[in-house]
Amino acid sequence: MYLHLGQDTVIETKSIVAMFDIDACTVSKKTRDFLADAQKSGEVINVSMELPRSFIVCLKNDRQIVYISQLSTKTLLRRAGSIYNNL
């Protein structure tokens, strides 16, 4: 199944490792370091034209990709849940 992250970006749900709320997680230095390292290595894809609210860590072809989205984790989880509820 697929999950729409905003703008024109859709990912496979099976590739999702974790979803994080940016406001709650970027307080931690480790999270800020993780995002900075991902940015430096070209693993970050910003799909947000507005204020980012979440980031999603995915594995695709043994490569880590971090998507930054304007959608909240609550909205993303609700969308992902509706996918599984319709099966």
N, C-alpha and C positions, 0 to 999 in steps of 0.2 A: 504494500500500500504506500501511498504518498502523502506528504504533509506540506501544505502551502505555508511558507515562512513570511510572505509579504512580497510586494512588488511582483516580479515575474519568476520567483524562485520556488521550486518544488523539490523536495528531497524524499528519498525512500525512508520509510520509518524504520526499517531494519538496520539502517546505517547509523541511527542515533545512539550515541553513548550516554549523553546527559544534556539536560536543559537547565540553564541557570538564570536567575533574575540578576540583572546587572547591578541594580542599586544595592541589593543585599550582599552580593558576592565581591564586588570591587573594593569593599572595605578592607578585605584581607590582602596583605602584601603578596602572598603566594599566588592569589588569583590574578592580581595586577601583573606579576612577573610572568605567569603563564600566558596571559593575553599579549604581553609585550613580546615574548619569545615567539609566539605564534605569528604575530604581525611581522616580525623581522624575517622569519623563514617563509613568508608568503602564504601562510595557511589560513588567513582570515579573509572572509568574503562578507562585505557589508551590504546587506540587502535592505538597509533602512535609509530612507531619505529624510526621516524625522529623527526625533530623539530616540536613541536605542534603549530598549527595555529588557532585552534578553540576549543570551548567546547560547548557541547550540553546538555541541561538540559531536562530530560525526567521524566515522572511519569509512573511507572509500578507497578500495584497492590498496589496502594496507597503508594508507596515508591519512593523517589527521587533517580535518578541515573544521574551522570554527566559523559559523555563520552568526552575524550580528543582525538582530531583527528589531523592528519597532513594535512587534507584538509582544504582549506579556506572556510569561510562562503559563499563566492560567488559561489564556486564550489558546495557546499552542496545545496544552494538555487536553483542553476540551475538544479541539479539532481532532487530535490523535485518538481520543476516546470515542468520538463519534464514528471514526473509521472502524474501530474494532466492534462497536455496538451494532453496526450495520451488517456484520458478517453473518 
